[in-house]
């Protein structure tokens, strides 16, 4: 550990990590109960996030009444609160404790894919239990994960150290060479290409019927390396039943000749998963952005109303 991480400006961060470490000892029912209460507080404190989530629900689920969307918003923030307490559980819970809560399906698909010797691209989406989704995935195979390195050096150090305890390692999301190299070493790489993306390789792809700037690079990576692409979804079961993770078989006829259609194909799988657990999708992200100046400002004061085609 670099000595500068012990500088006074990081003491509050270290104190927060110490508190997280203590929370890891909580019984799982307490994690869920306290987390839901924390989510209620977050909904009132983080007004900007609540407004973004409310707008996303309006855009993506116009068939629901306003009252139903507000109920879903409350449940979403309850899910976010639980997700915060899942971080120490993911980092420090003993394997046997985690195993009692985990229902993992499709592990044979990933093992068979890696047996081909060309690595495996595991595609997921931004649901609230992502930290535990990574912990669950590496019970099947060690995995690299694409991530945005935090600006806070202590948080970055914690991510690197504690995620690596059980076989995970980070790949900065812009390090394409490291991503491809991992696949060519026959490793599993896990990432979620469902958030707003406006860099090289971005295309407009519909999500919930709304065209949005999207990452279409999965097709390129699969073509370059020959790696199979396996969708992976993970969600929290009702109450305190635990978690279910499903690794799907490799996508057939992937990549196709059209990266936009390949991306839309995965987005349709995301939409189906959201229908199962709508409160657990990450609605606080400003997903609907465009690649040109004429794209509607869905999150501005004069945001246009969306109507289903």
N, C-alpha and C positions, 0 to 999 in steps of 0.2 A: 504494500500500500504506500502511495506517495505521501511524504510527510506534509505537503501543503494541504492535504485533505483534513488535517487536524487544525487548520487555522480557525480563529474565532468566528469568522463569517459562516463557517459550516457547523458550528456547535448546535444551532437550532435544528438543522437537518439531522445531525446525529441523534439528538434527543427524540425526534420523530421516528427514526428507525428503531431506537430502543423501545419506544412505545409499541411499534408494530411487532417487535419481537415478543413482547409480553402478550399481545393479543393472540399470537399463534397458539398459546396454551389454552385458549377458551374452548369449551365443548362446541361441537358444530352447531347444535341448536341455538346456543348463545350467539354465535357468529351471525346466524340468520336473523335472529330477533333484534340484536343491537344494530346490525347493518340496515335493516328496514327502517328503524327509527332514525338512524343517521341520514338515510335517504330523504326522509321528510324534512329534516333540517336543511339539507342541500338544496331541495327544491325552492325553498324560500330565500336562501342566501345567494345562490348562483342564478340570479334572475335571467341573465343573458342566456345561459345554457337552457333554462326552462323555456324561454321564448323560442329558441332554436328548435328544441324538441317538439314544442307545440306546433310550430310551423311545418316541420317535417311530417308530423302525423296528419296534419290537415292536407298536405300535398299527396301523401302516399296512401291514406286511408279515408278518402272523401266519402266513402259509403257509410262511415260511422257517424253517429250524431255527435254534436259538440260535447254533450255530457259524457258519452262513451269515450271520446278522445281524452277528456280530462281525467277520467278514471284510469285510462291506459297511461297517461302521463304520470299519475301518482305511482302506479305500479312500476313504471320505468325508473323513477328515482329511487324507489325502494330497492330495485334490482341493482342500481348503481351503488347504493350504500352497502349492500351485501358484497358487491364486487371489490370495494375498497378493503373490506376485512378479509377477503379471499387472498389478497396479496401476501400477507404474512403466512397464511395457511399454505399457499403454493410454495413459498420459499423455505419454510421450516418444518412443516408437518412430516412426521416420519412416514416412510413408504407404506408400512402396514396400516397406519391410520388412514391414509389417503385411499388405499386399496379398498377399504370397507365401504367407501362412499362412491366409488367409481364403477360405472357400468360401461365398459368399452366394447364396441363392436367393429368388426371389419379389420382387425389387426392383421389378419392373413393377407389382405389385399396389399398392404404396405410391405410386408415381408416378401411377398411374391414379386412385387415391383422392384425392390432392391436386389433380389436374386438375379434380375436381368443384367445387373452391372452398369446401369446408366444413371443411377441416382433416382430420386423421386421428388417431384414438385407437389407439395401438399398445400392445396388452396383452402383458405378459410375466409371468414368474414368477421367484421367487428361486432361481436356480441359481448355482453358485459363480463362474461366469465373467461375472457381471453387468457388471463394469467394462468388460470387452472387448466385451460385447454392446452397450453404449452406443456405444463407439467404432466398432463395425461398422455400427450403424444409421445413423450420420451419414455413412457413405460413400454412403448412398442419398439422404438428405435431412437438412437441419438439423433438430434436434429439441430440444424442451424435455423435461426429465425431472423427475418428482416425486421429492423426496427429503426426508429429515429433516435439517435443518441441524445439523451437529455443534456441541457446546458449546465445544470448543476453537476459538478464533478463527483460529489459524494453519491448522488442518486445514480449516476452512470456507473460508478464503482459497484454499488449495491446490485444493480441489474446484472452486471457482468459476473459478479461473484456468486450471487445466490441462485440465479437462473442456471449457472453452470454446475451446481452441486449434483444434479441428477442426470447430466448428459446433454444439456443445451448449450449453445454458444451463439453469440450475436453476430449479425452481419449488417453493417450500416446500410440503410435502404438505398443509398445511391452508389454503393460499391458493386456494380454489375459484374466486375471481374471476379470478385470473391464469390458471388452467387453462382456464376457459371463454373468456377473452379471446384466448388463444393459438389456440384452435380457430377462433374467429370471424375471426382474421387469416389463416386458411387455413394454419396451421402444424401440424406433427406433434408430438403429445405422447405420451410414452412412460412407462408406469408399470406397477407390479406390484401388483395388489390381492389377493394370495394369502396375506398374513400376517394374524395375529389382529387383529381390528378391533372395537372396542366403543363407537364414537362414533355420532353421528347417522347414520342410514342403515344401521346394522348389522343383520344378520339371521343366523339359524342356517342354515347351508348345509353339506351333507355333503361332506367331503373324505376320500377313501379309506373311505367308508362311515361316517364319524364326524361327526355334526353339530358345527359349530364357528362361533364368532362371526366373521362375514365382512363384507367391504366389498361392498355391492351398488350403489354409486353409478355404476358404469360405465353402467348403463342410463339413469340420470337424465341424465348428461352427453350421451349419444348422442341422447336425446330432445330436450334443450334446444337442441342445436346442429345436429343433422342430420349430425354427423360419422360416417363409417363407422368400424367397429371391426375392426382387423386383429390377430389373434394373431401373436406373434413369439417363436420359441424359438431359443436359441443354446447350443451346447455344445462342449466340448473333444473333439476326435477322439482315437483311441487313440495312445499313444506320443507322437511329436513330429510328427504329421501336420498339426496346426494346429486350425482351428475351422470349424464349420459353423453358419450362421445361416439360418433359414427364416422368411420373412414370408408368412403365409398370406393367401388372399383375404379380403376383408371378410366378416364373418359375415352370412349371409342371415337375413332376418326378425328383425333385431336393431335396437332392443330389442323384446321381446315385451311382453305385458301383465303379466308376472310377473318382477320383478327377481330374485327368488330362483332361478327356473329359469334365467334368463340367466346368473347367477353359477355355478350348478351346471353349466351347459353348458360354460363355460370351465374349470371345475375338472376336468371329465372329460378335456379336452384336456391339462391339466397332468398328470393321472394317466397318460395314455398316454405323455407325454414322459418322465416319471419311469421308466417301465418300460424305456425305451431306455437311459438313463444314470442309474440309481438313485443312484450314488455322488455325482452332481453336484447333486442337490437340496439345499437348505439345511436340513438336519435339525436344526441346533442351535437353531432358533427354537422357542419354546414355543407351538406353533400351536393346540393344542386347549384353548381356553378358551370359556366360555359367557357368556350374558347374564343369567343368574339364579343365585341362591345355591345352587340344587339341582344345578347342573352338577357332574359328577365332577371331582375334583382329580387329573388324570392325572399330575401331576408331584410330588405330595406323598409323604410317607413311607408313607401308607396308600393309595397310588394303586390304584384298582380295576383288575382285569384286564379287558382288552377281548377279546371273542370275536366272530368274524365272524358276522353274521346268517345 
